[in-house]
Amino acid sequence: MATKKKVQKKSPHSTAGNAMNETIVQAIAKLHGSRKLLFQILEMLPIPIGVFEPGGINIFFNRAGIELNNIRDPSLLVGKYNLLSDPVYSDQRGIKEEILRGFSGETVSIVDFVPPIQDLVDRGIVKEKPFEKAFMDLFIYPILDRKKLAFLVCVFLVKSLYQGRPDVAKTKEYISKHWQEKFDPQMAAKSVNMSVRQLYKLFKQDTGMTPGEYYKKCKVDHLKEKLADKSISVKEAFAACNESNRGAYARIFKKIAGISPGAYRKSI
């Protein structure tokens, strides 16, 4: 569009996204002979999707992707941008091997991909940065026709999006990486070279909540994800988040979610 990269591993955040991906792939497999109809369907989907010809040239980028990245003119990409020859994507982002595997006909997934949004700004494709940093799961699907690559589809499942002040965005990123640990205001402030007092003031002004409150929300979001997995108990879901379902976070969960963990489990 230095990344922490894991290939061919499911993201704990992407269960619904994976189901959507299966639907997308099925639709593409059936409709790849009718490019116009296929693009009309992809245009309506809420997940950013790009389509590339075998030579690497972008031939389609749907509305969700254009709006997410604040692309001012799609014609700056479509028919011009080449994924195979882009040094930022393939080399600097360290995913050249995975991209080549996709173009060779292999389905590939990359977890926690960080899109180079600043690069789009530098190229003049994006006028203003829509976000400071994002983490996405990138799914690369080769669509074959008579065993030959017809085109490559890239699906971007957004997991985390950090907006606002760069220092606040960096604090959010720090909290998201350390959500399983006990929250330490001193370490959070150190991550952005600020005092705790200064960080809390700026964070509150920018987000309406303190870093500690953001941490609790982040923890509860992960608890919700684990509770959605009905193959494990409520106790096991909490344990997976380094908490006890009889401890403080059971009360925090109810305060933030407006419902107890057990009731939440029954509601989904």
C-alpha positions as CSV (number, residue, x, y, z in Angstrom):
1,M,0.0,0.0,0.0
2,A,9.5,-2.7,9.1
3,T,6.5,-5.0,9.5
4,K,5.9,-7.7,12.0
5,K,5.2,-10.6,9.7
6,K,3.8,-14.1,10.1
7,V,2.9,-16.1,7.1
8,Q,0.1,-18.7,6.9
9,K,-1.2,-18.1,10.4
10,K,-4.7,-17.2,11.3
11,S,-5.3,-14.0,13.1
12,P,-7.3,-14.2,16.3
13,H,-9.1,-11.0,15.2
14,S,-10.1,-12.2,11.7
15,T,-12.7,-15.0,12.1
16,A,-15.4,-12.9,10.5
17,G,-13.0,-11.6,8.0
18,N,-11.9,-15.1,7.0
19,A,-15.6,-16.0,6.4
20,M,-15.9,-12.9,4.2
21,N,-12.7,-13.9,2.4
22,E,-14.2,-17.3,1.5
23,T,-17.3,-15.6,0.1
24,I,-15.1,-13.2,-1.9
25,V,-13.0,-16.1,-3.3
26,Q,-16.1,-18.1,-4.3
27,A,-17.5,-15.1,-6.1
28,I,-14.3,-14.4,-7.9
29,A,-13.9,-18.0,-9.0
30,K,-17.4,-17.9,-10.5
31,L,-17.3,-14.5,-12.0
32,H,-13.7,-14.0,-13.1
33,G,-14.8,-14.5,-16.7
34,S,-17.1,-11.4,-16.4
35,R,-14.7,-8.7,-15.2
36,K,-17.3,-6.0,-15.2
37,L,-19.8,-7.9,-13.0
38,L,-17.0,-9.1,-10.7
39,F,-15.8,-5.5,-10.1
40,Q,-19.4,-4.4,-9.4
41,I,-19.7,-6.9,-6.6
42,L,-16.3,-6.2,-5.1
43,E,-17.1,-2.5,-5.2
44,M,-20.0,-3.1,-2.8
45,L,-18.0,-5.1,-0.2
46,P,-16.8,-3.2,3.0
47,I,-13.3,-4.7,3.0
48,P,-10.5,-3.0,1.0
49,I,-9.7,-5.1,-2.1
50,G,-7.2,-4.7,-4.9
51,V,-7.0,-6.7,-8.1
52,F,-3.8,-7.1,-10.2
53,E,-3.0,-8.5,-13.6
54,P,-0.3,-11.3,-14.0
55,G,2.3,-8.7,-14.8
56,G,1.6,-6.9,-11.5
57,I,-0.4,-3.9,-12.8
58,N,-3.4,-2.8,-10.6
59,I,-6.6,-3.0,-12.6
60,F,-9.1,-2.4,-9.7
61,F,-9.3,-1.0,-6.2
62,N,-12.7,-0.9,-4.6
63,R,-14.4,2.0,-2.8
64,A,-13.6,0.7,0.7
65,G,-9.9,0.7,-0.1
66,I,-10.0,4.1,-1.7
67,E,-11.9,5.6,1.2
68,L,-9.7,3.9,3.9
69,N,-6.5,5.2,2.3
70,N,-8.0,8.6,1.4
71,I,-6.9,8.2,-2.3
72,R,-7.7,11.4,-4.0
73,D,-7.7,10.0,-7.6
74,P,-8.0,6.2,-8.3
75,S,-6.6,6.8,-11.8
76,L,-3.2,7.4,-10.1
77,L,-3.2,3.7,-9.2
78,V,-5.4,1.9,-11.7
79,G,-3.6,0.9,-14.8
80,K,-0.3,2.5,-13.5
81,Y,0.7,1.0,-10.2
82,N,2.8,-2.2,-10.4
83,L,2.9,-4.4,-7.3
84,L,5.7,-6.5,-8.6
85,S,8.1,-3.6,-9.2
86,D,7.2,-1.5,-6.1
87,P,10.3,-1.4,-3.9
88,V,8.3,-0.1,-0.9
89,Y,5.8,-3.0,-0.8
90,S,8.0,-5.8,-1.9
91,D,11.4,-4.9,-0.5
92,Q,11.1,-2.4,2.4
93,R,8.0,-4.1,3.8
94,G,9.7,-7.4,3.5
95,I,7.0,-9.3,1.7
96,K,8.5,-9.7,-1.7
97,E,8.7,-13.5,-1.3
98,E,5.0,-13.7,-0.4
99,I,4.0,-11.5,-3.3
100,L,6.0,-13.7,-5.7
101,R,4.4,-16.8,-4.3
102,G,1.0,-15.3,-4.9
103,F,1.8,-14.5,-8.5
104,S,3.1,-18.0,-8.9
105,G,-0.3,-19.4,-8.0
106,E,-0.1,-19.9,-4.2
107,T,-2.6,-18.5,-1.7
108,V,-0.8,-16.5,1.0
109,S,-1.7,-14.8,4.2
110,I,0.4,-12.2,6.0
111,V,-0.5,-11.3,9.6
112,D,0.0,-7.8,11.1
113,F,1.0,-6.2,7.8
114,V,1.7,-2.4,8.2
115,P,0.7,-0.5,5.1
116,P,3.1,2.3,4.1
117,I,0.6,5.2,4.2
118,Q,3.4,7.8,4.4
119,D,4.7,6.5,1.0
120,L,1.3,7.2,-0.6
121,V,1.5,10.7,0.7
122,D,5.0,11.2,-0.6
123,R,3.9,10.0,-4.0
124,G,1.0,12.4,-4.1
125,I,-1.6,9.7,-4.3
126,V,-2.9,10.6,-0.8
127,K,-3.3,14.3,0.0
128,E,-3.6,13.9,3.8
129,K,-2.8,10.9,5.9
130,P,-6.1,9.2,7.0
131,F,-4.4,7.4,9.8
132,E,-1.0,7.3,11.5
133,K,-0.5,3.6,11.5
134,A,-2.5,0.5,10.8
135,F,-2.2,-3.3,11.3
136,M,-3.9,-5.5,8.7
137,D,-4.1,-9.1,7.7
138,L,-3.3,-9.3,4.0
139,F,-4.7,-12.2,2.0
140,I,-3.3,-12.9,-1.4
141,Y,-5.5,-15.0,-3.7
142,P,-4.4,-16.1,-7.2
143,I,-7.3,-16.7,-9.6
144,L,-6.5,-19.3,-12.2
145,D,-8.0,-19.9,-15.6
146,R,-7.0,-23.2,-17.1
147,K,-4.1,-23.4,-14.7
148,K,-2.8,-20.0,-15.7
149,L,-3.0,-16.9,-13.5
150,A,-5.9,-14.7,-14.6
151,F,-5.3,-12.1,-11.9
152,L,-4.3,-11.7,-8.3
153,V,-6.7,-10.5,-5.6
154,C,-5.4,-8.8,-2.4
155,V,-7.8,-8.5,0.5
156,F,-6.9,-6.2,3.4
157,L,-8.6,-7.0,6.7
158,V,-8.1,-4.0,9.0
159,K,-7.3,-5.1,12.6
160,S,-6.1,-1.9,14.2
161,L,-6.2,1.7,13.0
162,Y,-4.4,4.5,14.9
163,Q,-5.6,8.0,14.1
164,G,-5.0,11.4,15.7
165,R,-1.7,12.8,17.0
166,P,1.4,10.7,16.1
167,D,2.4,10.4,19.8
168,V,-1.2,9.3,20.8
169,A,-1.3,6.9,17.9
170,K,2.1,5.4,19.1
171,T,0.8,5.1,22.6
172,K,-2.3,3.2,21.3
173,E,0.1,0.9,19.4
174,Y,2.1,0.3,22.5
175,I,-1.0,-0.5,24.6
176,S,-2.3,-2.8,21.8
177,K,1.0,-4.7,21.8
178,H,1.1,-5.0,25.7
179,W,-2.5,-5.6,26.4
180,Q,-1.8,-9.0,28.1
181,E,0.5,-7.4,30.6
182,K,-0.5,-5.2,33.6
183,F,-0.8,-1.6,32.4
184,D,2.2,0.5,33.4
185,P,1.7,4.3,32.9
186,Q,5.4,4.9,33.2
187,M,6.3,2.5,30.4
188,A,3.5,3.9,28.2
189,A,4.8,7.4,28.7
190,K,8.4,6.2,28.1
191,S,7.4,4.8,24.7
192,V,6.7,8.3,23.5
193,N,9.3,10.1,25.5
194,M,6.8,12.0,27.7
195,S,6.0,12.3,31.3
196,V,3.0,10.4,32.6
197,R,1.2,13.7,33.3
198,Q,1.9,15.1,29.8
199,L,0.8,11.9,28.1
200,Y,-2.4,11.6,30.0
201,K,-3.3,15.2,29.2
202,L,-2.7,14.9,25.5
203,F,-4.3,11.4,25.3
204,K,-7.4,12.6,27.0
205,Q,-7.6,15.7,24.8
206,D,-7.3,13.6,21.6
207,T,-9.4,10.6,22.5
208,G,-11.7,11.6,25.3
209,M,-10.2,8.9,27.6
210,T,-7.0,8.3,29.5
211,P,-4.4,5.7,28.4
212,G,-5.6,3.5,31.4
213,E,-9.1,3.6,30.2
214,Y,-8.0,2.8,26.6
215,Y,-6.1,-0.1,28.0
216,K,-9.2,-1.5,29.7
217,K,-11.2,-1.1,26.5
218,C,-8.5,-2.9,24.6
219,K,-8.5,-5.7,27.1
220,V,-12.3,-6.0,27.0
221,D,-12.3,-6.2,23.2
222,H,-9.9,-9.1,23.4
223,L,-12.1,-10.8,26.0
224,K,-15.1,-10.4,23.7
225,E,-13.1,-12.1,20.9
226,K,-12.3,-15.0,23.2
227,L,-15.8,-15.3,24.6
228,A,-17.0,-15.6,21.0
229,D,-15.2,-18.9,20.8
230,K,-17.7,-21.2,22.3
231,S,-15.3,-24.2,22.2
232,I,-13.8,-22.8,25.4
233,S,-15.4,-21.9,28.7
234,V,-15.7,-18.4,30.1
235,K,-13.0,-19.2,32.6
236,E,-10.7,-20.3,29.8
237,A,-11.5,-17.2,27.7
238,F,-10.4,-15.0,30.6
239,A,-7.3,-17.1,31.3
240,A,-6.3,-16.7,27.6
241,C,-6.2,-12.9,28.4
242,N,-4.3,-13.4,31.6
243,E,-7.3,-12.6,33.7
244,S,-9.7,-14.4,36.0
245,N,-13.4,-14.4,35.4
246,R,-13.9,-13.9,39.1
247,G,-11.5,-11.0,39.4
248,A,-11.6,-7.3,38.7
249,Y,-11.9,-7.6,34.9
250,A,-15.3,-9.4,35.2
251,R,-16.6,-6.2,36.8
252,I,-14.7,-4.0,34.3
253,F,-16.1,-6.1,31.4
254,K,-19.6,-5.5,32.7
255,K,-19.1,-1.8,33.2
256,I,-17.7,-1.3,29.6
257,A,-19.8,-3.8,27.8
258,G,-23.0,-3.1,29.8
259,I,-23.5,-6.9,30.3
260,S,-21.7,-9.6,32.3
261,P,-19.3,-12.0,30.5
262,G,-21.6,-14.9,30.9
263,A,-24.6,-12.9,29.5
264,Y,-22.4,-11.7,26.6
265,R,-21.5,-15.3,25.8
266,K,-25.2,-16.2,25.6
267,S,-26.0,-13.2,23.4
268,I,-23.7,-14.1,20.6
